């Protein structure tokens, strides 16, 4: 009912009779598969460049063809899809303590071991003042292939332009003038965790957060591990309201409950029906249904 804020005469028009069944959009797809890096939680993807920033680029075809599937989806007119990264159950995310903060890779796997971090004075900070500084600049870098030197040569330093060990990072994130004040819009935990495609950060002492000390470029830690390849070799693909099938998997058996756990977090999905057909191909069928059907 409309809300009337003043006295008067109002006319309302309403339809009589049953409303026709509205069409349901089938333009949103869901993908599950192995990626180079990224979070485990499903993400809404609206372009292949966004996919590469979050999950990395193409992998060897014998490992995963998820990137090829997503690229083909957008090249053929797709507009939006949800992507869920699948990892081994015993995979571990890289994590390390740096002075007053803990840094953790956004997802598990050995890729996190190739994340390096540099801390220096922020643009609004007088670097001659003693630490801890009120404002810091944090630079985060990631390489698909480990640079030849440890610590890596800083590619942002002009003095290293001719260094033969210099390697450009695949992904570079710069956060300037970070603050340790939790009420500030520049609070390091708020800004980094909201925007970074590589790491998550938290203060070691939440009651008294402090900016970490100055640090030359170096890898955060080397304790991330993938352990074993997950069950799926090819991505599981499902369009909303349109079941699709995949027949090639690394193992003869796929745990029904494990698969369901990956599918349930996908937003806009009310349920996932997984049906195993007794056949030589061991075909699995996954059907997504929109949670709130809309016209379109």
N, C-alpha and C positions, 0 to 999 in steps of 0.2 A: 504494500500500500504506500502511496506517496505521502510525504509529510507536509502538512500545511501549516505555515507559520503565522498566518494572519486570517481574520474572518473574511468571508466572501463566498461567491458562488463559483464552483469548480465543476468542470465537465471531464469525466473519465470515460475512455473508450476501452472496451475489452472484447476479446473474441469469444464467441459462443460455440461450443462443440469441442470435440477432441482435436488436439494439435497433431499435425502430421509428424511422422518419425523423421528426425533430422539426420542428415548424412554425417558420417564420421570420417575425419581426416585420416588418410593412410600415407601421409607424406613423411612421417617420422619413423625412423628405423632404430633398432637397437643392435649393438655389436659387442661381443665378448671375445677376447683373444689375448695373445701374448704381444707385448710392446717392449720397446727398448727401455723405457723408464715411465715414471708417472705414478699417480695415486691409484689405489685399489677402488675407491669410491667411484661410481658411475658419474660421468660428466656430460653436460649438454655441449655438443660440438656443432658449430654452424659454418665451418669451413675447414678445408684441409690444412691451411696454414696454422689455424688454431690447434688442430690435432697434433701437428709437428711440434709446436711449442710445448704442449703438455706431455705427449707420449713419445716424441721422437719420430724419426723418419722410417724409411723402409728397412726391413730386416731380411736376412737370407730367406729365400722361399721355403727352404726345408725347416725353418724355425717357425715362421708365422707369415701369413699373407693378409693380416688384419689391415695394415696400412694401405695395401693395394685395394682392398675392398672398400675402405672409407674413401680413398681417392676416387675410385670409380663411381661411388655413390654421388659425390658432389659433381664430378664431371658429367654425369648423366642427368643433372637437374635437381639432385637432392638438396634440400634446404637445411634440415636439422636432423641430428641423430644423437643417441646416447651411446657412449663408449664405456665399457667396463674392462679394466685390465685384470687378467688372470695370472696369478703367480703360484708357485709351489707353497704348500701349507707350511713348510719349515723355512721359508725365506725370511731373511732378517733385513731390516732397514738400517742403513748407516746412522750412527749416532755418536756424538762426542761433546764433551764439555770444554768450552773455551772461556776461561776466566770466570765471568759471572753469569754466563748463559749456557744453555744446552742447544745444540744444533742437531736436527734430525732430518734425514732425507724424506721427501714427501711420500715416498713409497719404498717397498723393500727391493732388494737386489744389489748386485755388484756395481751397478751404474752409479750408486751413491758414493762409492769410493773415489770417483773422479770429480767430485765437487770440491772446489777450492774457494777459499774465502780470504778477503783482505779487509782490514779495518784501519782507518785513518781519521784525521780530524775532519769534521764537517765543514761545509763552506762558510757557515756562520760562526765557526769556532776558532778561537785564537789558539793555534797549535803550540805557542810558546808557554801556555799555561800548564800547570801540572795536571796529570790525570788523577782520577777519572774525569773525562771531558763531559760537558753538558750535551754537546752535539757531536755525533760521529757519522762517518760515511762508510757504509758497508758495501763491498763489491763481491758478488757471488758469480762464479764461473763454472761451467761444466763442459767436459770434452767427451765425445763418443769413444775416442781412442786415447789412452793414457799418454800424456806428453812424455818426451824422452828423458826429462830431468825431474828430480824430486829434491826440493820443491820446484814447481813449474816456473818457467820464466814468465814474468809479469808482462802480458801483451799490451797492457794499458800504459806502460812506461815507455816514452819515446826513446829512451836510451837503449832499449832492447830491440829496436827496429831491425837491426842486422844480425841479431843473435841467431845462430843456426838451430837452436833448440826452441825458439819461439813458436808457439802454436796458437792460432786464433781459436777461442772457445766457440763451441756450437751454440751455447746460450750464455748471455751475459746480463746480469741484473745489477742495477746500481740503486742504492737507497741512501740518499743524502740527508744530512741534518736529522738523524734519528735521535730521539730523546728517551730518557729512562723514566720520564714522568707518566704514570698510567693514565692521567687525565688529559694528556696532550694528544692531539690528532697525529703527532709524529712519534708516538710511543712505538718502540722498535717491534714489540710483539704484535701490535695491531697492524702496522703497515706491512711488515714482511709476511705474516701469515695470511693476510688478505690478498696479497698480490703475487707472491713468489710461486713459480712453477717448479721449484727445485727443493726448497727447504721449509722446515717449520722451526721456530725459535721460541724459547721460553726462558724466563729468568730462573736461576737456580734458587734464589730466595725471593719468592713471590711477594713477601711482605715488604722487602726492601730492594726493589730492582735497581740495578746499576748498569751503566754502559760498560761493555767489555773494553779491555785495554787495546792499545795500538798493536797491530799484527801485520807482518808482511804476508804476501800471498803464499798460501800453503794449503794442502789438502786437509779437510776437517778430520777425517778418520778413515780407517780401512777395514771396518768390521761388518760392512754390508755383504750379504751373500744370497745368491739365488738357490744354491744347493742342487735342485733338480728342475728339469723343465716340467711345467704343469701338464695336466691331462691333455689339453687341446693343442693340436698342431695347427689347425685352421680355425678361423673365427666362427663362433656361433652367431648367425645372423637371423634377425626376426623383424619383420615389419608389423606395425600395429594392425591387427585384424587379418594378417596374411601369413600363415605358417610357411616357413622355409626349412630346409633340411640340410644337414652336413653328414657325410659318411666316412670321413677319414680322421682318425684319432690315433694318438700314440699308443694308447693302451687298449686292451680288449674290453675292459670294463670301465664304465663311468659311474661314479657314485651319484645316485639320484639326489640325495640330500645335499651333497657338496655343490652340485650344479644349481640347485634351488637357492642356496645361500647367496650365490653370486647374482642371481636374477632378482631376488626380492627387493634389494635396495634401489632398483631402478625406479625413479619417481615416475608418476603418471601411469604406472602399471598396477592393476589391481591383483592380478594373479598370473601365474605362469604354469601352464599345463605341459608336463613333460611325459611323453609317451614312448615307450620302447616297443618297437615292432620286431617280432621274432623273425629275423631274416639273416641271410649271410652278410648283408651290408651293415647290420646293426644300425639302422636309421633312427635318429632322434628327431623329434618334431617339437618345436617350441613356438607357442602362440602367445603374443602379447595382446592385451586388450586395454584401451585407454581407460584411465580411472574416471575422468570426466569428459564424456563424448561431447564434442562441439561440432558445429556445422563448418564445412570448409572442404 
